[in-house]
Amino acid sequence: MLHILIHLWLWVMWDKPWFWDVNECWVDYPHHKVPPEVWWYYLFGAGFYSSLLLTQVFDAKRKDFWEMLVHHLVTIFLMGFSWICNLTRIGSLVLIVHDCVDILLEGAKMCKYANKTRLAEGIFGVFLGLWVITNLGFIHFTCLRSRTTEAV
């Protein structure tokens, strides 16, 4: 399912001006029309995280049960909040950043569950590096900078 989301965001966002220039997220805000493909991207994303939330409750309990439960609840809340406030442009960028590194985390977890510890640690190391670049780098130094300087 996650690889479908990654292909989806490429198809959805490639031609959007805010994908290439974050400052476009604030042009004419809050009077943004939500393109149909962004609407679908939000719908699939909300469905994906809702399914993770539901399956987690019925799946075998793991050590990170509560952390993942809170993570999925917060993600669904933030998606709904960005939709209600018509912040779908910046919200779609944040969704992409999370989707592109989640596949590595899931791969590392699968290797760990299959007792392939060294492979799991290697994949997790790549995940951690990309997570720092995308979540701490892109979101904080690009999206938040744009919000504080351009959105005003």
C-alpha positions as CSV (number, residue, x, y, z in Angstrom):
1,M,0.0,0.0,0.0
2,L,2.8,2.4,0.8
3,H,4.4,2.1,-2.6
4,I,1.0,3.0,-4.1
5,L,1.0,6.2,-2.1
6,I,4.5,7.1,-3.2
7,H,3.5,6.7,-6.9
8,L,0.4,8.6,-6.1
9,W,2.2,11.6,-4.7
10,L,4.5,11.7,-7.7
11,W,1.5,11.8,-10.0
12,V,-0.4,14.2,-7.9
13,M,2.3,16.7,-7.1
14,W,4.6,16.8,-10.1
15,D,2.7,19.7,-11.9
16,K,1.8,21.7,-8.8
17,P,3.7,25.0,-8.4
18,W,4.0,24.5,-4.6
19,F,5.8,21.2,-5.0
20,W,8.7,23.1,-6.6
21,D,8.4,26.4,-4.6
22,V,7.0,26.2,-1.0
23,N,6.2,29.9,-1.1
24,E,3.4,29.1,-3.5
25,C,1.5,27.5,-0.6
26,W,0.6,31.0,0.6
27,V,-0.2,32.7,-2.6
28,D,-3.9,33.8,-2.4
29,Y,-4.5,31.8,0.8
30,P,-7.1,30.9,2.0
31,H,-8.9,31.0,-1.4
32,H,-7.2,27.8,-2.7
33,K,-9.2,25.4,-4.8
34,V,-8.3,21.8,-4.0
35,P,-7.4,20.0,-7.2
36,P,-9.2,16.6,-7.5
37,E,-5.9,14.7,-7.4
38,V,-5.0,16.4,-4.1
39,W,-8.4,15.6,-2.8
40,W,-7.8,11.9,-3.7
41,Y,-4.3,12.0,-2.2
42,Y,-5.8,13.2,1.1
43,L,-8.5,10.6,0.9
44,F,-6.1,7.8,0.3
45,G,-3.7,9.1,2.9
46,A,-6.4,9.3,5.5
47,G,-7.7,5.9,4.6
48,F,-4.2,4.4,4.8
49,Y,-3.5,5.9,8.3
50,S,-6.9,4.9,9.5
51,S,-6.4,1.3,8.3
52,L,-3.0,1.3,10.1
53,L,-4.8,2.5,13.2
54,L,-7.5,-0.2,13.0
55,T,-5.2,-3.1,12.1
56,Q,-2.8,-2.2,14.9
57,V,-5.5,-2.6,17.5
58,F,-6.3,-6.2,16.2
59,D,-2.7,-7.2,15.3
60,A,-0.1,-8.7,17.7
61,K,0.9,-6.2,20.3
62,R,4.4,-4.9,19.6
63,K,6.7,-2.9,21.9
64,D,5.9,0.3,20.1
65,F,2.1,-0.2,20.3
66,W,1.3,3.0,22.2
67,E,3.8,5.2,20.3
68,M,2.3,4.1,16.9
69,L,-1.2,4.4,18.2
70,V,-0.6,8.0,19.2
71,H,1.4,8.6,15.9
72,H,-1.5,7.4,13.8
73,L,-4.1,9.4,15.8
74,V,-2.1,12.6,15.5
75,T,-1.5,12.1,11.8
76,I,-5.2,11.7,11.2
77,F,-6.0,14.7,13.3
78,L,-3.4,16.8,11.5
79,M,-4.6,15.8,8.1
80,G,-8.2,16.7,9.1
81,F,-7.0,20.0,10.6
82,S,-5.1,21.0,7.5
83,W,-8.1,20.0,5.4
84,I,-10.5,22.1,7.5
85,C,-8.2,25.1,7.5
86,N,-7.6,24.8,3.7
87,L,-3.9,24.2,4.3
88,T,-3.9,21.4,1.7
89,R,-0.9,22.7,-0.2
90,I,1.5,22.6,2.8
91,G,-0.3,19.6,4.1
92,S,0.4,17.6,0.9
93,L,4.1,18.5,1.1
94,V,4.3,17.3,4.7
95,L,2.4,14.1,3.7
96,I,5.0,13.5,0.9
97,V,7.9,14.0,3.3
98,H,6.5,11.4,5.7
99,D,5.4,8.9,2.9
100,C,8.8,8.9,1.2
101,V,10.7,7.7,4.3
102,D,8.0,5.5,5.9
103,I,8.7,2.7,3.4
104,L,12.3,2.3,4.8
105,L,11.0,2.2,8.3
106,E,8.5,-0.5,7.4
107,G,11.2,-2.4,5.6
108,A,13.5,-2.3,8.6
109,K,10.6,-3.5,10.8
110,M,9.9,-6.4,8.5
111,C,13.6,-7.4,8.6
112,K,13.6,-7.2,12.4
113,Y,10.5,-9.4,12.6
114,A,12.2,-11.9,10.2
115,N,15.3,-12.0,12.5
116,K,17.5,-10.3,9.9
117,T,18.9,-7.9,12.5
118,R,21.9,-6.6,10.5
119,L,19.9,-5.9,7.5
120,A,17.2,-4.2,9.7
121,E,19.9,-2.0,11.3
122,G,21.3,-1.1,7.9
123,I,17.9,-0.1,6.5
124,F,17.1,1.7,9.7
125,G,20.3,3.7,9.4
126,V,19.4,4.8,5.9
127,F,15.9,5.6,7.2
128,L,17.3,7.7,10.0
129,G,19.6,9.7,7.7
130,L,16.7,10.4,5.2
131,W,14.4,11.2,8.1
132,V,16.8,13.8,9.5
133,I,17.2,15.3,6.0
134,T,13.5,15.4,5.2
135,N,11.7,15.9,8.5
136,L,14.2,18.0,10.3
137,G,15.7,19.6,7.3
138,F,13.0,20.1,4.8
139,I,10.0,20.6,7.1
140,H,11.8,22.8,9.6
141,F,14.1,24.8,7.4
142,T,11.9,25.1,4.4
143,C,8.2,24.7,5.3
144,L,8.4,26.4,8.7
145,R,10.7,29.2,7.4
146,S,8.2,29.7,4.5
147,R,5.3,29.8,7.0
148,T,7.0,32.4,9.2
149,T,8.3,34.6,6.4
150,E,6.1,34.2,3.4
151,A,2.7,33.4,4.9
152,V,2.6,36.7,6.7
